[in-house]
């Protein structure tokens, strides 16, 4: 059950991260990255590791986008 919840949180974070690729919307990653990390925390307590790794990949994508945009763009 926890892995399903973690995947759901990761999917929501990913669906928000895709439009945040557009220049000018990079500030949204300040919300997306903590959301994905929270999903990874929940996935840590699940039986498998796939949900946690998915959320960590979404968080890494958001952090890379924040770094590339200077934290704002």
Secondary structure as a PSIPRED ss2 file (coil, helix, strand):
# PSIPRED VFORMAT (PSIPRED V4.0)

   1 X C   1.000  0.000  0.000
   2 X H   0.000  1.000  0.000
   3 X H   0.000  1.000  0.000
   4 X H   0.000  1.000  0.000
   5 X H   0.000  1.000  0.000
   6 X H   0.000  1.000  0.000
   7 X H   0.000  1.000  0.000
   8 X H   0.000  1.000  0.000
   9 X H   0.000  1.000  0.000
  10 X H   0.000  1.000  0.000
  11 X H   0.000  1.000  0.000
  12 X H   0.000  1.000  0.000
  13 X H   0.000  1.000  0.000
  14 X H   0.000  1.000  0.000
  15 X H   0.000  1.000  0.000
  16 X H   0.000  1.000  0.000
  17 X H   0.000  1.000  0.000
  18 X H   0.000  1.000  0.000
  19 X H   0.000  1.000  0.000
  20 X C   1.000  0.000  0.000
  21 X C   1.000  0.000  0.000
  22 X C   1.000  0.000  0.000
  23 X C   1.000  0.000  0.000
  24 X C   1.000  0.000  0.000
  25 X C   1.000  0.000  0.000
  26 X H   0.000  1.000  0.000
  27 X H   0.000  1.000  0.000
  28 X H   0.000  1.000  0.000
  29 X H   0.000  1.000  0.000
  30 X H   0.000  1.000  0.000
  31 X H   0.000  1.000  0.000
  32 X H   0.000  1.000  0.000
  33 X H   0.000  1.000  0.000
  34 X H   0.000  1.000  0.000
  35 X H   0.000  1.000  0.000
  36 X H   0.000  1.000  0.000
  37 X H   0.000  1.000  0.000
  38 X H   0.000  1.000  0.000
  39 X H   0.000  1.000  0.000
  40 X H   0.000  1.000  0.000
  41 X H   0.000  1.000  0.000
  42 X H   0.000  1.000  0.000
  43 X H   0.000  1.000  0.000
  44 X H   0.000  1.000  0.000
  45 X C   1.000  0.000  0.000
  46 X C   1.000  0.000  0.000
  47 X C   1.000  0.000  0.000
  48 X C   1.000  0.000  0.000
  49 X C   1.000  0.000  0.000
  50 X H   0.000  1.000  0.000
  51 X H   0.000  1.000  0.000
  52 X H   0.000  1.000  0.000
  53 X H   0.000  1.000  0.000
  54 X H   0.000  1.000  0.000
  55 X H   0.000  1.000  0.000
  56 X H   0.000  1.000  0.000
  57 X H   0.000  1.000  0.000
  58 X H   0.000  1.000  0.000
  59 X H   0.000  1.000  0.000
  60 X H   0.000  1.000  0.000
  61 X H   0.000  1.000  0.000
  62 X H   0.000  1.000  0.000
  63 X H   0.000  1.000  0.000
  64 X H   0.000  1.000  0.000
  65 X H   0.000  1.000  0.000
  66 X H   0.000  1.000  0.000
  67 X H   0.000  1.000  0.000
  68 X H   0.000  1.000  0.000
  69 X C   1.000  0.000  0.000
  70 X C   1.000  0.000  0.000
  71 X C   1.000  0.000  0.000
  72 X C   1.000  0.000  0.000
  73 X C   1.000  0.000  0.000
